[in-house]
Amino acid sequence: VEVPPAKGQWQDERLLTALARLVPSASIDLPDLLVTEAPRLPRHLVLMAVTPLLDAALAGALESLKRSGIETGVIWVRSPEDQSMPAAVPHNVPIYPVRIDDDLQQLGGQAL
């Protein structure tokens, strides 16, 4: 699913609609997808990876994107009772843990 970059309330609606349509599949994994798509990603935008799994492969892909000039961040989706730390932490890439809706609402008021 691809959503063109934009700002404002309309974009929020488009993102939520796109996220609601996602279906897990056994295709390319996120780190490989990011590496494959890196050449066509605009350098003036921020890439936010939304994921429940933060492992070494994803950390490496995000670090690579950051080094290539793409601002990156991670919205790390976790269950409310999960107190674990990520398996790997990408260097110089902010991680925003989200356990409940309120966490996501707080992110909406921040410059990411």
Backbone as XML, in Angstrom:
<?xml version="1.0"?>
<chain id="A" units="angstrom">
  <residue number="1" name="VAL">
    <atom name="N" x="0.864" y="-1.171" z="0.000"/>
    <atom name="CA" x="0.000" y="0.000" z="0.000"/>
    <atom name="C" x="0.900" y="1.219" z="0.000"/>
  </residue>
  <residue number="2" name="GLU">
    <atom name="N" x="0.624" y="2.140" z="-0.880"/>
    <atom name="CA" x="1.422" y="3.352" z="-0.977"/>
    <atom name="C" x="0.509" y="4.560" z="-0.870"/>
  </residue>
  <residue number="3" name="VAL">
    <atom name="N" x="0.872" y="5.503" z="0.011"/>
    <atom name="CA" x="0.106" y="6.734" z="0.194"/>
    <atom name="C" x="1.028" y="7.891" z="-0.170"/>
  </residue>
  <residue number="4" name="PRO">
    <atom name="N" x="0.641" y="8.697" z="-1.150"/>
    <atom name="CA" x="1.488" y="9.828" z="-1.529"/>
    <atom name="C" x="1.667" y="10.795" z="-0.361"/>
  </residue>
  <residue number="5" name="PRO">
    <atom name="N" x="2.820" y="11.436" z="-0.259"/>
    <atom name="CA" x="3.060" y="12.365" z="0.844"/>
    <atom name="C" x="2.139" y="13.580" z="0.776"/>
  </residue>
  <residue number="6" name="ALA">
    <atom name="N" x="1.681" y="14.025" z="1.923"/>
    <atom name="CA" x="0.836" y="15.219" z="2.043"/>
    <atom name="C" x="0.751" y="15.588" z="3.518"/>
  </residue>
  <residue number="7" name="LYS">
    <atom name="N" x="0.063" y="16.684" z="3.814"/>
    <atom name="CA" x="-0.118" y="17.140" z="5.190"/>
    <atom name="C" x="-1.597" y="17.354" z="5.468"/>
  </residue>
  <residue number="8" name="GLY">
    <atom name="N" x="-1.917" y="17.453" z="6.760"/>
    <atom name="CA" x="-3.257" y="17.850" z="7.151"/>
    <atom name="C" x="-4.171" y="16.706" z="7.520"/>
  </residue>
  <residue number="9" name="GLN">
    <atom name="N" x="-5.387" y="17.059" z="7.905"/>
    <atom name="CA" x="-6.389" y="16.094" z="8.351"/>
    <atom name="C" x="-6.724" y="15.084" z="7.259"/>
  </residue>
  <residue number="10" name="TRP">
    <atom name="N" x="-6.805" y="15.534" z="6.037"/>
    <atom name="CA" x="-7.111" y="14.636" z="4.929"/>
    <atom name="C" x="-6.062" y="13.529" z="4.838"/>
  </residue>
  <residue number="11" name="GLN">
    <atom name="N" x="-4.801" y="13.868" z="5.041"/>
    <atom name="CA" x="-3.733" y="12.872" z="4.993"/>
    <atom name="C" x="-3.879" y="11.865" z="6.134"/>
  </residue>
  <residue number="12" name="ASP">
    <atom name="N" x="-4.251" y="12.347" z="7.307"/>
    <atom name="CA" x="-4.480" y="11.435" z="8.434"/>
    <atom name="C" x="-5.524" y="10.391" z="8.073"/>
  </residue>
  <residue number="13" name="GLU">
    <atom name="N" x="-6.599" y="10.834" z="7.441"/>
    <atom name="CA" x="-7.667" y="9.914" z="7.038"/>
    <atom name="C" x="-7.150" y="8.903" z="6.004"/>
  </residue>
  <residue number="14" name="ARG">
    <atom name="N" x="-6.380" y="9.388" z="5.060"/>
    <atom name="CA" x="-5.837" y="8.497" z="4.031"/>
    <atom name="C" x="-4.917" y="7.452" z="4.634"/>
  </residue>
  <residue number="15" name="LEU">
    <atom name="N" x="-4.075" y="7.856" z="5.588"/>
    <atom name="CA" x="-3.161" y="6.919" z="6.237"/>
    <atom name="C" x="-3.917" y="5.867" z="7.037"/>
  </residue>
  <residue number="16" name="LEU">
    <atom name="N" x="-4.918" y="6.306" z="7.798"/>
    <atom name="CA" x="-5.705" y="5.355" z="8.584"/>
    <atom name="C" x="-6.448" y="4.370" z="7.685"/>
  </residue>
  <residue number="17" name="THR">
    <atom name="N" x="-6.984" y="4.849" z="6.588"/>
    <atom name="CA" x="-7.672" y="3.975" z="5.643"/>
    <atom name="C" x="-6.699" y="2.959" z="5.048"/>
  </residue>
  <residue number="18" name="ALA">
    <atom name="N" x="-5.508" y="3.420" z="4.680"/>
    <atom name="CA" x="-4.509" y="2.514" z="4.106"/>
    <atom name="C" x="-4.080" y="1.465" z="5.132"/>
  </residue>
  <residue number="19" name="LEU">
    <atom name="N" x="-3.845" y="1.885" z="6.363"/>
    <atom name="CA" x="-3.444" y="0.941" z="7.407"/>
    <atom name="C" x="-4.539" y="-0.093" z="7.678"/>
  </residue>
  <residue number="20" name="ALA">
    <atom name="N" x="-5.783" y="0.337" z="7.618"/>
    <atom name="CA" x="-6.898" y="-0.580" z="7.872"/>
    <atom name="C" x="-7.010" y="-1.653" z="6.787"/>
  </residue>
  <residue number="21" name="ARG">
    <atom name="N" x="-6.528" y="-1.356" z="5.596"/>
    <atom name="CA" x="-6.620" y="-2.309" z="4.483"/>
    <atom name="C" x="-5.481" y="-3.321" z="4.456"/>
  </residue>
  <residue number="22" name="LEU">
    <atom name="N" x="-4.471" y="-3.122" z="5.272"/>
    <atom name="CA" x="-3.313" y="-4.008" z="5.230"/>
    <atom name="C" x="-3.680" y="-5.418" z="5.667"/>
  </residue>
  <residue number="23" name="VAL">
    <atom name="N" x="-3.114" y="-6.374" z="4.954"/>
    <atom name="CA" x="-3.321" y="-7.785" z="5.265"/>
    <atom name="C" x="-1.937" y="-8.438" z="5.298"/>
  </residue>
  <residue number="24" name="PRO">
    <atom name="N" x="-1.615" y="-9.149" z="6.378"/>
    <atom name="CA" x="-0.305" y="-9.825" z="6.420"/>
    <atom name="C" x="-0.173" y="-10.819" z="5.269"/>
  </residue>
  <residue number="25" name="SER">
    <atom name="N" x="1.016" y="-10.865" z="4.712"/>
    <atom name="CA" x="1.268" y="-11.823" z="3.637"/>
    <atom name="C" x="2.703" y="-12.314" z="3.734"/>
  </residue>
  <residue number="26" name="ALA">
    <atom name="N" x="2.978" y="-13.387" z="3.045"/>
    <atom name="CA" x="4.311" y="-13.971" z="3.065"/>
    <atom name="C" x="5.123" y="-13.473" z="1.871"/>
  </residue>
  <residue number="27" name="SER">
    <atom name="N" x="5.197" y="-12.162" z="1.719"/>
    <atom name="CA" x="5.964" y="-11.598" z="0.611"/>
    <atom name="C" x="7.303" y="-11.095" z="1.151"/>
  </residue>
  <residue number="28" name="ILE">
    <atom name="N" x="7.822" y="-10.067" z="0.587"/>
    <atom name="CA" x="9.101" y="-9.500" z="0.980"/>
    <atom name="C" x="9.012" y="-8.937" z="2.407"/>
  </residue>
  <residue number="29" name="ASP">
    <atom name="N" x="10.063" y="-9.131" z="3.196"/>
    <atom name="CA" x="10.032" y="-8.605" z="4.563"/>
    <atom name="C" x="10.391" y="-7.116" z="4.552"/>
  </residue>
  <residue number="30" name="LEU">
    <atom name="N" x="10.082" y="-6.436" z="5.642"/>
    <atom name="CA" x="10.230" y="-4.978" z="5.704"/>
    <atom name="C" x="11.660" y="-4.504" z="5.446"/>
  </residue>
  <residue number="31" name="PRO">
    <atom name="N" x="12.691" y="-5.091" z="6.057"/>
    <atom name="CA" x="14.046" y="-4.614" z="5.756"/>
    <atom name="C" x="14.397" y="-4.701" z="4.273"/>
  </residue>
  <residue number="32" name="ASP">
    <atom name="N" x="14.045" y="-5.819" z="3.632"/>
    <atom name="CA" x="14.326" y="-5.958" z="2.198"/>
    <atom name="C" x="13.521" y="-4.970" z="1.369"/>
  </residue>
  <residue number="33" name="LEU">
    <atom name="N" x="12.278" y="-4.732" z="1.756"/>
    <atom name="CA" x="11.444" y="-3.762" z="1.054"/>
    <atom name="C" x="12.056" y="-2.360" z="1.144"/>
  </residue>
  <residue number="34" name="LEU">
    <atom name="N" x="12.511" y="-1.978" z="2.328"/>
    <atom name="CA" x="13.107" y="-0.646" z="2.500"/>
    <atom name="C" x="14.365" y="-0.485" z="1.652"/>
  </residue>
  <residue number="35" name="VAL">
    <atom name="N" x="15.205" y="-1.508" z="1.624"/>
    <atom name="CA" x="16.428" y="-1.446" z="0.820"/>
    <atom name="C" x="16.088" y="-1.369" z="-0.666"/>
  </residue>
  <residue number="36" name="THR">
    <atom name="N" x="15.087" y="-2.142" z="-1.098"/>
    <atom name="CA" x="14.671" y="-2.146" z="-2.502"/>
    <atom name="C" x="14.095" y="-0.799" z="-2.920"/>
  </residue>
  <residue number="37" name="GLU">
    <atom name="N" x="13.296" y="-0.188" z="-2.054"/>
    <atom name="CA" x="12.618" y="1.061" z="-2.383"/>
    <atom name="C" x="13.471" y="2.302" z="-2.128"/>
  </residue>
  <residue number="38" name="ALA">
    <atom name="N" x="14.588" y="2.175" z="-1.436"/>
    <atom name="CA" x="15.418" y="3.320" z="-1.048"/>
    <atom name="C" x="15.753" y="4.272" z="-2.199"/>
  </residue>
  <residue number="39" name="PRO">
    <atom name="N" x="16.128" y="3.775" z="-3.374"/>
    <atom name="CA" x="16.494" y="4.708" z="-4.448"/>
    <atom name="C" x="15.362" y="5.639" z="-4.891"/>
  </residue>
  <residue number="40" name="ARG">
    <atom name="N" x="14.120" y="5.245" z="-4.733"/>
    <atom name="CA" x="13.023" y="6.102" z="-5.192"/>
    <atom name="C" x="12.363" y="6.896" z="-4.071"/>
  </residue>
  <residue number="41" name="LEU">
    <atom name="N" x="12.869" y="6.781" z="-2.845"/>
    <atom name="CA" x="12.293" y="7.533" z="-1.730"/>
    <atom name="C" x="12.787" y="8.972" z="-1.746"/>
  </residue>
  <residue number="42" name="PRO">
    <atom name="N" x="11.868" y="9.940" z="-1.651"/>
    <atom name="CA" x="12.286" y="11.346" z="-1.639"/>
    <atom name="C" x="13.113" y="11.661" z="-0.400"/>
  </residue>
  <residue number="43" name="ARG">
    <atom name="N" x="14.178" y="12.399" z="-0.585"/>
    <atom name="CA" x="15.077" y="12.729" z="0.529"/>
    <atom name="C" x="14.519" y="13.832" z="1.429"/>
  </residue>
  <residue number="44" name="HIS">
    <atom name="N" x="13.500" y="14.541" z="0.999"/>
    <atom name="CA" x="12.984" y="15.660" z="1.789"/>
    <atom name="C" x="11.852" y="15.252" z="2.734"/>
  </residue>
  <residue number="45" name="LEU">
    <atom name="N" x="11.483" y="13.969" z="2.733"/>
    <atom name="CA" x="10.405" y="13.496" z="3.593"/>
    <atom name="C" x="10.963" y="12.658" z="4.742"/>
  </residue>
  <residue number="46" name="VAL">
    <atom name="N" x="10.099" y="12.331" z="5.693"/>
    <atom name="CA" x="10.472" y="11.478" z="6.815"/>
    <atom name="C" x="9.848" y="10.109" z="6.603"/>
  </residue>
  <residue number="47" name="LEU">
    <atom name="N" x="10.641" y="9.060" z="6.726"/>
    <atom name="CA" x="10.142" y="7.705" z="6.627"/>
    <atom name="C" x="9.891" y="7.190" z="8.040"/>
  </residue>
  <residue number="48" name="MET">
    <atom name="N" x="8.652" y="6.804" z="8.316"/>
    <atom name="CA" x="8.300" y="6.236" z="9.617"/>
    <atom name="C" x="7.921" y="4.777" z="9.400"/>
  </residue>
  <residue number="49" name="ALA">
    <atom name="N" x="8.709" y="3.877" z="9.974"/>
    <atom name="CA" x="8.392" y="2.450" z="9.909"/>
    <atom name="C" x="7.464" y="2.126" z="11.072"/>
  </residue>
  <residue number="50" name="VAL">
    <atom name="N" x="6.323" y="1.534" z="10.773"/>
    <atom name="CA" x="5.361" y="1.131" z="11.794"/>
    <atom name="C" x="5.447" y="-0.387" z="11.884"/>
  </residue>
  <residue number="51" name="THR">
    <atom name="N" x="5.925" y="-0.886" z="13.024"/>
    <atom name="CA" x="6.208" y="-2.309" z="13.125"/>
    <atom name="C" x="6.130" y="-2.819" z="14.557"/>
  </residue>
  <residue number="52" name="PRO">
    <atom name="N" x="5.714" y="-4.082" z="14.738"/>
    <atom name="CA" x="5.764" y="-4.688" z="16.068"/>
    <atom name="C" x="7.106" y="-5.373" z="16.335"/>
  </residue>
  <residue number="53" name="LEU">
    <atom name="N" x="7.928" y="-5.553" z="15.286"/>
    <atom name="CA" x="9.193" y="-6.265" z="15.415"/>
    <atom name="C" x="10.350" y="-5.349" z="15.053"/>
  </residue>
  <residue number="54" name="LEU">
    <atom name="N" x="11.236" y="-5.133" z="15.987"/>
    <atom name="CA" x="12.413" y="-4.300" z="15.747"/>
    <atom name="C" x="13.639" y="-5.170" z="15.983"/>
  </residue>
  <residue number="55" name="ASP">
    <atom name="N" x="14.148" y="-5.761" z="14.888"/>
    <atom name="CA" x="15.271" y="-6.686" z="14.988"/>
    <atom name="C" x="16.503" y="-6.122" z="14.273"/>
  </residue>
  <residue number="56" name="ALA">
    <atom name="N" x="17.571" y="-6.901" z="14.252"/>
    <atom name="CA" x="18.834" y="-6.439" z="13.676"/>
    <atom name="C" x="18.705" y="-6.113" z="12.186"/>
  </residue>
  <residue number="57" name="ALA">
    <atom name="N" x="17.955" y="-6.910" z="11.442"/>
    <atom name="CA" x="17.797" y="-6.663" z="10.001"/>
    <atom name="C" x="17.105" y="-5.328" z="9.747"/>
  </residue>
  <residue number="58" name="LEU">
    <atom name="N" x="16.038" y="-5.050" z="10.484"/>
    <atom name="CA" x="15.328" y="-3.784" z="10.314"/>
    <atom name="C" x="16.182" y="-2.622" z="10.799"/>
  </residue>
  <residue number="59" name="ALA">
    <atom name="N" x="16.869" y="-2.798" z="11.925"/>
    <atom name="CA" x="17.746" y="-1.740" z="12.431"/>
    <atom name="C" x="18.814" y="-1.396" z="11.394"/>
  </residue>
  <residue number="60" name="GLY">
    <atom name="N" x="19.390" y="-2.414" z="10.763"/>
    <atom name="CA" x="20.410" y="-2.179" z="9.738"/>
    <atom name="C" x="19.856" y="-1.437" z="8.529"/>
  </residue>
  <residue number="61" name="ALA">
    <atom name="N" x="18.663" y="-1.815" z="8.080"/>
    <atom name="CA" x="18.047" y="-1.139" z="6.929"/>
    <atom name="C" x="17.741" y="0.317" z="7.260"/>
  </residue>
  <residue number="62" name="LEU">
    <atom name="N" x="17.234" y="0.580" z="8.460"/>
    <atom name="CA" x="16.921" y="1.962" z="8.862"/>
    <atom name="C" x="18.187" y="2.804" z="8.997"/>
  </residue>
  <residue number="63" name="GLU">
    <atom name="N" x="19.236" y="2.215" z="9.538"/>
    <atom name="CA" x="20.510" y="2.933" z="9.646"/>
    <atom name="C" x="21.045" y="3.279" z="8.260"/>
  </residue>
  <residue number="64" name="SER">
    <atom name="N" x="20.919" y="2.350" z="7.329"/>
    <atom name="CA" x="21.369" y="2.586" z="5.956"/>
    <atom name="C" x="20.596" y="3.745" z="5.314"/>
  </residue>
  <residue number="65" name="LEU">
    <atom name="N" x="19.276" y="3.764" z="5.520"/>
    <atom name="CA" x="18.468" y="4.856" z="4.982"/>
    <atom name="C" x="18.879" y="6.183" z="5.609"/>
  </residue>
  <residue number="66" name="LYS">
    <atom name="N" x="19.115" y="6.176" z="6.897"/>
    <atom name="CA" x="19.525" y="7.398" z="7.611"/>
    <atom name="C" x="20.861" y="7.904" z="7.042"/>
  </residue>
  <residue number="67" name="ARG">
    <atom name="N" x="21.809" y="6.998" z="6.840"/>
    <atom name="CA" x="23.111" y="7.400" z="6.286"/>
    <atom name="C" x="22.985" y="7.945" z="4.869"/>
  </residue>
  <residue number="68" name="SER">
    <atom name="N" x="21.966" y="7.488" z="4.128"/>
    <atom name="CA" x="21.797" y="7.955" z="2.752"/>
    <atom name="C" x="21.058" y="9.289" z="2.679"/>
  </residue>
  <residue number="69" name="GLY">
    <atom name="N" x="20.688" y="9.844" z="3.842"/>
    <atom name="CA" x="20.075" y="11.170" z="3.855"/>
    <atom name="C" x="18.577" y="11.184" z="4.066"/>
  </residue>
  <residue number="70" name="ILE">
    <atom name="N" x="17.977" y="10.038" z="4.348"/>
    <atom name="CA" x="16.534" y="9.976" z="4.579"/>
    <atom name="C" x="16.288" y="10.017" z="6.085"/>
  </residue>
  <residue number="71" name="GLU">
    <atom name="N" x="15.515" y="10.987" z="6.536"/>
    <atom name="CA" x="15.150" y="11.036" z="7.950"/>
    <atom name="C" x="14.250" y="9.849" z="8.244"/>
  </residue>
  <residue number="72" name="THR">
    <atom name="N" x="14.572" y="9.104" z="9.282"/>
    <atom name="CA" x="13.818" y="7.900" z="9.599"/>
    <atom name="C" x="13.418" y="7.873" z="11.066"/>
  </residue>
  <residue number="73" name="GLY">
    <atom name="N" x="12.379" y="7.135" z="11.350"/>
    <atom name="CA" x="11.926" y="6.910" z="12.711"/>
    <atom name="C" x="11.143" y="5.605" z="12.742"/>
  </residue>
  <residue number="74" name="VAL">
    <atom name="N" x="10.899" y="5.111" z="13.951"/>
    <atom name="CA" x="10.173" y="3.858" z="14.117"/>
    <atom name="C" x="9.027" y="4.073" z="15.095"/>
  </residue>
  <residue number="75" name="ILE">
    <atom name="N" x="7.834" y="3.700" z="14.672"/>
    <atom name="CA" x="6.706" y="3.592" z="15.592"/>
    <atom name="C" x="6.622" y="2.117" z="15.926"/>
  </residue>
  <residue number="76" name="TRP">
    <atom name="N" x="7.049" y="1.804" z="17.157"/>
    <atom name="CA" x="7.153" y="0.421" z="17.600"/>
    <atom name="C" x="5.871" y="0.040" z="18.317"/>
  </residue>
  <residue number="77" name="VAL">
    <atom name="N" x="5.022" y="-0.739" z="17.663"/>
    <atom name="CA" x="3.709" y="-1.124" z="18.175"/>
    <atom name="C" x="3.864" y="-2.338" z="19.091"/>
  </residue>
  <residue number="78" name="ARG">
    <atom name="N" x="3.368" y="-2.180" z="20.328"/>
    <atom name="CA" x="3.508" y="-3.240" z="21.328"/>
    <atom name="C" x="2.200" y="-3.428" z="22.060"/>
  </residue>
  <residue number="79" name="SER">
    <atom name="N" x="2.039" y="-4.571" z="22.676"/>
    <atom name="CA" x="0.847" y="-4.792" z="23.492"/>
    <atom name="C" x="1.007" y="-4.015" z="24.807"/>
  </residue>
  <residue number="80" name="PRO">
    <atom name="N" x="-0.095" y="-3.633" z="25.439"/>
    <atom name="CA" x="-0.012" y="-2.833" z="26.672"/>
    <atom name="C" x="0.825" y="-3.484" z="27.769"/>
  </residue>
  <residue number="81" name="GLU">
    <atom name="N" x="0.839" y="-4.805" z="27.844"/>
    <atom name="CA" x="1.579" y="-5.466" z="28.914"/>
    <atom name="C" x="3.035" y="-5.773" z="28.557"/>
  </residue>
  <residue number="82" name="ASP">
    <atom name="N" x="3.428" y="-5.547" z="27.329"/>
    <atom name="CA" x="4.788" y="-5.847" z="26.881"/>
    <atom name="C" x="5.764" y="-4.808" z="27.426"/>
  </residue>
  <residue number="83" name="GLN">
    <atom name="N" x="6.701" y="-5.244" z="28.243"/>
    <atom name="CA" x="7.714" y="-4.355" z="28.821"/>
    <atom name="C" x="9.106" y="-4.629" z="28.249"/>
  </residue>
  <residue number="84" name="SER">
    <atom name="N" x="9.193" y="-5.450" z="27.216"/>
    <atom name="CA" x="10.486" y="-5.828" z="26.656"/>
    <atom name="C" x="11.140" y="-4.669" z="25.914"/>
  </residue>
  <residue number="85" name="MET">
    <atom name="N" x="12.420" y="-4.828" z="25.682"/>
    <atom name="CA" x="13.189" y="-3.876" z="24.891"/>
    <atom name="C" x="13.287" y="-4.430" z="23.464"/>
  </residue>
  <residue number="86" name="PRO">
    <atom name="N" x="13.538" y="-3.561" z="22.477"/>
    <atom name="CA" x="13.687" y="-4.080" z="21.109"/>
    <atom name="C" x="14.891" y="-5.008" z="21.008"/>
  </residue>
  <residue number="87" name="ALA">
    <atom name="N" x="14.826" y="-5.958" z="20.088"/>
    <atom name="CA" x="15.934" y="-6.890" z="19.872"/>
    <atom name="C" x="17.179" y="-6.148" z="19.383"/>
  </residue>
  <residue number="88" name="ALA">
    <atom name="N" x="16.980" y="-5.066" z="18.642"/>
    <atom name="CA" x="18.080" y="-4.244" z="18.139"/>
    <atom name="C" x="17.603" y="-2.801" z="18.066"/>
  </residue>
  <residue number="89" name="VAL">
    <atom name="N" x="18.500" y="-1.879" z="18.349"/>
    <atom name="CA" x="18.157" y="-0.457" z="18.316"/>
    <atom name="C" x="18.982" y="0.197" z="17.217"/>
  </residue>
  <residue number="90" name="PRO">
    <atom name="N" x="18.324" y="0.745" z="16.200"/>
    <atom name="CA" x="19.076" y="1.405" z="15.132"/>
    <atom name="C" x="19.755" y="2.676" z="15.653"/>
  </residue>
  <residue number="91" name="HIS">
    <atom name="N" x="21.019" y="2.845" z="15.294"/>
    <atom name="CA" x="21.786" y="4.014" z="15.730"/>
    <atom name="C" x="21.249" y="5.287" z="15.091"/>
  </residue>
  <residue number="92" name="ASN">
    <atom name="N" x="20.994" y="6.291" z="15.910"/>
    <atom name="CA" x="20.587" y="7.619" z="15.438"/>
    <atom name="C" x="19.195" y="7.652" z="14.815"/>
  </residue>
  <residue number="93" name="VAL">
    <atom name="N" x="18.362" y="6.670" z="15.120"/>
    <atom name="CA" x="16.988" y="6.619" z="14.604"/>
    <atom name="C" x="16.050" y="6.617" z="15.812"/>
  </residue>
  <residue number="94" name="PRO">
    <atom name="N" x="15.175" y="7.617" z="15.930"/>
    <atom name="CA" x="14.269" y="7.651" z="17.088"/>
    <atom name="C" x="13.240" y="6.526" z="17.047"/>
  </residue>
  <residue number="95" name="ILE">
    <atom name="N" x="12.950" y="5.993" z="18.227"/>
    <atom name="CA" x="11.949" y="4.935" z="18.380"/>
    <atom name="C" x="10.831" y="5.473" z="19.257"/>
  </residue>
  <residue number="96" name="TYR">
    <atom name="N" x="9.606" y="5.336" z="18.771"/>
    <atom name="CA" x="8.430" y="5.799" z="19.494"/>
    <atom name="C" x="7.575" y="4.586" z="19.855"/>
  </residue>
  <residue number="97" name="PRO">
    <atom name="N" x="7.685" y="4.091" z="21.104"/>
    <atom name="CA" x="6.860" y="2.939" z="21.480"/>
    <atom name="C" x="5.397" y="3.332" z="21.626"/>
  </residue>
  <residue number="98" name="VAL">
    <atom name="N" x="4.516" y="2.513" z="21.070"/>
    <atom name="CA" x="3.075" y="2.748" z="21.146"/>
    <atom name="C" x="2.421" y="1.490" z="21.700"/>
  </residue>
  <residue number="99" name="ARG">
    <atom name="N" x="1.798" y="1.631" z="22.869"/>
    <atom name="CA" x="1.106" y="0.499" z="23.494"/>
    <atom name="C" x="-0.409" y="0.670" z="23.460"/>
  </residue>
  <residue number="100" name="ILE">
    <atom name="N" x="-0.856" y="1.917" z="23.610"/>
    <atom name="CA" x="-2.290" y="2.205" z="23.649"/>
    <atom name="C" x="-2.581" y="3.407" z="22.761"/>
  </residue>
  <residue number="101" name="ASP">
    <atom name="N" x="-3.858" y="3.641" z="22.481"/>
    <atom name="CA" x="-4.257" y="4.751" z="21.615"/>
    <atom name="C" x="-3.728" y="6.096" z="22.105"/>
  </residue>
  <residue number="102" name="ASP">
    <atom name="N" x="-3.692" y="6.290" z="23.419"/>
    <atom name="CA" x="-3.202" y="7.560" z="23.958"/>
    <atom name="C" x="-1.758" y="7.835" z="23.560"/>
  </residue>
  <residue number="103" name="ASP">
    <atom name="N" x="-0.930" y="6.769" z="23.472"/>
    <atom name="CA" x="0.458" y="6.944" z="23.038"/>
    <atom name="C" x="0.508" y="7.511" z="21.624"/>
  </residue>
  <residue number="104" name="LEU">
    <atom name="N" x="-0.344" y="7.003" z="20.768"/>
    <atom name="CA" x="-0.396" y="7.463" z="19.388"/>
    <atom name="C" x="-0.895" y="8.904" z="19.315"/>
  </residue>
  <residue number="105" name="GLN">
    <atom name="N" x="-1.879" y="9.236" z="20.137"/>
    <atom name="CA" x="-2.397" y="10.606" z="20.175"/>
    <atom name="C" x="-1.300" y="11.583" z="20.610"/>
  </residue>
  <residue number="106" name="GLN">
    <atom name="N" x="-0.480" y="11.190" z="21.567"/>
    <atom name="CA" x="0.617" y="12.051" z="22.019"/>
    <atom name="C" x="1.632" y="12.288" z="20.919"/>
  </residue>
  <residue number="107" name="LEU">
    <atom name="N" x="1.866" y="11.274" z="20.106"/>
    <atom name="CA" x="2.804" y="11.430" z="18.977"/>
    <atom name="C" x="2.279" y="12.450" z="17.977"/>
  </residue>
  <residue number="108" name="GLY">
    <atom name="N" x="0.963" y="12.530" z="17.828"/>
    <atom name="CA" x="0.363" y="13.456" z="16.874"/>
    <atom name="C" x="0.699" y="14.905" z="17.166"/>
  </residue>
  <residue number="109" name="GLY">
    <atom name="N" x="1.038" y="15.218" z="18.396"/>
    <atom name="CA" x="1.368" y="16.593" z="18.754"/>
    <atom name="C" x="2.851" y="16.881" z="18.727"/>
  </residue>
  <residue number="110" name="GLN">
    <atom name="N" x="3.673" y="15.915" z="18.324"/>
    <atom name="CA" x="5.120" y="16.080" z="18.310"/>
    <atom name="C" x="5.640" y="16.273" z="16.893"/>
  </residue>
  <residue number="111" name="ALA">
    <atom name="N" x="6.783" y="16.922" z="16.825"/>
    <atom name="CA" x="7.523" y="16.930" z="15.554"/>
    <atom name="C" x="8.369" y="15.674" z="15.583"/>
  </residue>
  <residue number="112" name="LEU">
    <atom name="N" x="8.101" y="14.772" z="14.659"/>
    <atom name="CA" x="8.817" y="13.488" z="14.671"/>
    <atom name="C" x="10.108" y="13.552" z="13.923"/>
  </residue>
</chain>
